[in-house]
Structure formats: structure tokens, C-alpha cells
Amino acid sequence: MSNDTMQGGMGQGQKEGTQRPAGGGPVGGPMGGRGGGPGGALGRPVEKAKDFKGSLKRLSFYLAPQKMRFFIVGILAVVSTVFSIFGPKVLGKATTKIADGVIAKYVYLAKIQAAINQNAPASVVDHLRQEPILLFDFGYIGKIIILMIVLYFISFLCSYAMSYVMAGVSQRTV
């Protein structure tokens, strides 16, 4: 083989003016020209609709019997979105409660350390050590987690119902 053929130049049986790709595959698709894969239309100009208003009227005519289903899908979409947005706000309350517990523990330890550094009597330090620590309110956090599960489950059900109704619309329309 010649050096030209190894680097993608013309080889035996090729017409002048066509070059073989560097990988050695065929030029273009089976009919010559560009392949029809995902990037097949990249170089082509954008085609405009010939009769956009007519197409839109025909589409609305086809979808007219499904008006109620579209209304239901719209309501389900709004409900699903509201519950999905409301979830992180509720989760923020649980996060705040956990942070309060961490801060309470830090303040408790800081009080004891300050008393020790100020050479407070042992009875004062012992009294500080026996104070109850307000750590995590697991009852409150558990309620928030249950509420989160309910919120996201309702959001899931609305999304599922919306998909189900739209699948039915597409099946009836086509």
C-alpha cells in the first residue's frame, strides 16, 4: 500500500475527487451522499411549514374531542408541581430543627469549657454537666419526614395520572 492510501488518500478502485475517511469506511451512506443518522440533517436548511394556520386548525379539530382530558392534565400538572415545590420548603423545617440540635450541643459544650477555663468550682461544672441538653426533636423530624413522603407520593400520583391520560389522548387521536 502506498503512503497516500494509508493516510486517507485515493486507493485502488476509487474515483478521483472522492476521499476515503481516515477510519477506512465507505464515503457517505449506501446511496452515496450523507448518512441518515442522528446528524444527517445538520447541514440542510430549515424547512418552514407551508400552511401553518391550516395545520393548526386541522390539529385543533383532531384534538377537540379530547378537551376535557387536556383540562384534567393541566390541573394534574399544576397539583404535581405545587407538591413538588412545597416539598423542599417542608424539608427546610426538618433541616432547621437538626441544626438547632447541633447548635444546642455546641452551646452546652462551650458553657462547660468556659466554666472550666474560668476555674469555676467543681460543683458548678458538675451542675452544668447534669443540665439536660435539648438535642434533636426526633418526633418533630419524624412527622416532617412522613409529611415529605406523603407530598412526594401525591406528586408522583399526579404525574403518573397525567402521563396515563396523555397516553390515552395520543392513542385516541392517532
C-alpha positions as a Python dict, from the first residue, in 0.01 Angstrom:
ca = {
    (1, 'M'): (0, 0, 0),
    (2, 'S'): (117, 346, -76),
    (3, 'N'): (161, 616, 183),
    (4, 'D'): (-137, 814, 33),
    (5, 'T'): (-375, 524, 86),
    (6, 'M'): (-266, 477, 449),
    (7, 'Q'): (-338, 845, 527),
    (8, 'G'): (-684, 854, 371),
    (9, 'G'): (-586, 943, 15),
    (10, 'M'): (-709, 768, -301),
    (11, 'G'): (-665, 395, -308),
    (12, 'Q'): (-729, 132, -569),
    (13, 'G'): (-1076, 139, -721),
    (14, 'Q'): (-1159, 491, -603),
    (15, 'K'): (-1258, 766, -838),
    (16, 'E'): (-1067, 1087, -837),
    (17, 'G'): (-1237, 1351, -623),
    (18, 'T'): (-1359, 1111, -350),
    (19, 'Q'): (-1159, 1050, -39),
    (20, 'R'): (-1192, 765, 197),
    (21, 'P'): (-1242, 870, 562),
    (22, 'A'): (-949, 823, 798),
    (23, 'G'): (-1117, 517, 952),
    (24, 'G'): (-1125, 343, 615),
    (25, 'G'): (-1509, 317, 597),
    (26, 'P'): (-1724, 393, 290),
    (27, 'V'): (-1781, 750, 179),
    (28, 'G'): (-2135, 864, 277),
    (29, 'G'): (-2433, 632, 306),
    (30, 'P'): (-2533, 334, 90),
    (31, 'M'): (-2674, 562, -181),
    (32, 'G'): (-2371, 792, -177),
    (33, 'G'): (-2415, 1127, -9),
    (34, 'R'): (-2456, 1186, 360),
    (35, 'G'): (-2575, 919, 604),
    (36, 'G'): (-2921, 931, 757),
    (37, 'G'): (-2826, 900, 1124),
    (38, 'P'): (-2893, 1147, 1403),
    (39, 'G'): (-2675, 1415, 1244),
    (40, 'G'): (-2796, 1354, 888),
    (41, 'A'): (-2994, 1680, 865),
    (42, 'L'): (-2736, 1909, 1021),
    (43, 'G'): (-2624, 2078, 702),
    (44, 'R'): (-2968, 2123, 548),
    (45, 'P'): (-3166, 2448, 564),
    (46, 'V'): (-3465, 2465, 799),
    (47, 'E'): (-3796, 2393, 628),
    (48, 'K'): (-4091, 2618, 704),
    (49, 'A'): (-4448, 2495, 724),
    (50, 'K'): (-4637, 2554, 400),
    (51, 'D'): (-4972, 2624, 568),
    (52, 'F'): (-4920, 2677, 940),
    (53, 'K'): (-5268, 2814, 1012),
    (54, 'G'): (-5433, 2531, 823),
    (55, 'S'): (-5222, 2272, 1002),
    (56, 'L'): (-5304, 2428, 1338),
    (57, 'K'): (-5679, 2429, 1259),
    (58, 'R'): (-5666, 2066, 1150),
    (59, 'L'): (-5475, 1970, 1466),
    (60, 'S'): (-5724, 2152, 1689),
    (61, 'F'): (-6007, 1976, 1504),
    (62, 'Y'): (-5845, 1636, 1572),
    (63, 'L'): (-5790, 1720, 1939),
    (64, 'A'): (-6130, 1887, 2004),
    (65, 'P'): (-6294, 1570, 2145),
    (66, 'Q'): (-6008, 1549, 2399),
    (67, 'K'): (-6064, 1897, 2552),
    (68, 'M'): (-6176, 1763, 2889),
    (69, 'R'): (-5873, 1535, 2912),
    (70, 'F'): (-5641, 1828, 2838),
    (71, 'F'): (-5813, 2025, 3114),
    (72, 'I'): (-5760, 1735, 3357),
    (73, 'V'): (-5394, 1708, 3253),
    (74, 'G'): (-5348, 2081, 3317),
    (75, 'I'): (-5493, 2052, 3666),
    (76, 'L'): (-5281, 1744, 3742),
    (77, 'A'): (-4968, 1925, 3620),
    (78, 'V'): (-5036, 2221, 3847),
    (79, 'V'): (-5106, 1999, 4150),
    (80, 'S'): (-4797, 1787, 4087),
    (81, 'T'): (-4580, 2097, 4053),
    (82, 'V'): (-4720, 2257, 4368),
    (83, 'F'): (-4649, 1946, 4574),
    (84, 'S'): (-4300, 1913, 4425),
    (85, 'I'): (-4222, 2276, 4510),
    (86, 'F'): (-4376, 2258, 4856),
    (87, 'G'): (-4160, 1955, 4949),
    (88, 'P'): (-3825, 2133, 4987),
    (89, 'K'): (-3988, 2406, 5197),
    (90, 'V'): (-4108, 2142, 5442),
    (91, 'L'): (-3770, 1969, 5432),
    (92, 'G'): (-3612, 2301, 5529),
    (93, 'K'): (-3804, 2289, 5859),
    (94, 'A'): (-3654, 1949, 5942),
    (95, 'T'): (-3308, 2074, 5848),
    (96, 'T'): (-3353, 2376, 6075),
    (97, 'K'): (-3459, 2151, 6364),
    (98, 'I'): (-3148, 1933, 6315),
    (99, 'A'): (-2926, 2243, 6302),
    (100, 'D'): (-3088, 2368, 6626),
    (101, 'G'): (-2989, 2039, 6793),
    (102, 'V'): (-2630, 2066, 6673),
    (103, 'I'): (-2607, 2427, 6793),
    (104, 'A'): (-2758, 2333, 7131),
    (105, 'K'): (-2493, 2064, 7176),
    (106, 'Y'): (-2218, 2311, 7081),
    (107, 'V'): (-2351, 2575, 7324),
    (108, 'Y'): (-2373, 2313, 7601),
    (109, 'L'): (-2012, 2208, 7549),
    (110, 'A'): (-1899, 2571, 7521),
    (111, 'K'): (-2061, 2655, 7860),
    (112, 'I'): (-1881, 2367, 8029),
    (113, 'Q'): (-1550, 2461, 7865),
    (114, 'A'): (-1591, 2826, 7968),
    (115, 'A'): (-1664, 2725, 8327),
    (116, 'I'): (-1352, 2506, 8333),
    (117, 'N'): (-1137, 2782, 8177),
    (118, 'Q'): (-1260, 3034, 8437),
    (119, 'N'): (-1165, 2794, 8716),
    (120, 'A'): (-1524, 2764, 8835),
    (121, 'P'): (-1586, 2542, 9138),
    (122, 'A'): (-1635, 2173, 9068),
    (123, 'S'): (-1997, 2192, 9186),
    (124, 'V'): (-2077, 2450, 8915),
    (125, 'V'): (-1913, 2236, 8644),
    (126, 'D'): (-2098, 1926, 8770),
    (127, 'H'): (-2425, 2119, 8770),
    (128, 'L'): (-2363, 2226, 8407),
    (129, 'R'): (-2285, 1870, 8309),
    (130, 'Q'): (-2613, 1746, 8456),
    (131, 'E'): (-2827, 2002, 8271),
    (132, 'P'): (-3050, 1842, 8009),
    (133, 'I'): (-2937, 1901, 7653),
    (134, 'L'): (-3203, 1998, 7404),
    (135, 'L'): (-3071, 1795, 7113),
    (136, 'F'): (-3283, 1665, 6829),
    (137, 'D'): (-3660, 1658, 6839),
    (138, 'F'): (-3699, 1323, 6667),
    (139, 'G'): (-4078, 1330, 6700),
    (140, 'Y'): (-4097, 1655, 6503),
    (141, 'I'): (-3840, 1537, 6247),
    (142, 'G'): (-4029, 1208, 6203),
    (143, 'K'): (-4353, 1398, 6135),
    (144, 'I'): (-4173, 1611, 5875),
    (145, 'I'): (-4033, 1300, 5704),
    (146, 'I'): (-4378, 1139, 5691),
    (147, 'L'): (-4521, 1462, 5550),
    (148, 'M'): (-4243, 1466, 5287),
    (149, 'I'): (-4324, 1109, 5183),
    (150, 'V'): (-4692, 1197, 5151),
    (151, 'L'): (-4619, 1513, 4950),
    (152, 'Y'): (-4388, 1340, 4706),
    (153, 'F'): (-4622, 1043, 4673),
    (154, 'I'): (-4912, 1275, 4582),
    (155, 'S'): (-4685, 1449, 4331),
    (156, 'F'): (-4590, 1110, 4184),
    (157, 'L'): (-4955, 1002, 4158),
    (158, 'C'): (-5046, 1326, 3978),
    (159, 'S'): (-4755, 1286, 3735),
    (160, 'Y'): (-4847, 924, 3670),
    (161, 'A'): (-5213, 1008, 3612),
    (162, 'M'): (-5110, 1291, 3381),
    (163, 'S'): (-4892, 1056, 3175),
    (164, 'Y'): (-5167, 795, 3166),
    (165, 'V'): (-5428, 1043, 3044),
    (166, 'M'): (-5194, 1187, 2779),
    (167, 'A'): (-5112, 837, 2654),
    (168, 'G'): (-5485, 779, 2614),
    (169, 'V'): (-5520, 1109, 2427),
    (170, 'S'): (-5244, 1014, 2186),
    (171, 'Q'): (-5394, 667, 2133),
    (172, 'R'): (-5739, 810, 2058),
    (173, 'T'): (-5607, 1085, 1832),
    (174, 'V'): (-5381, 873, 1614),
}
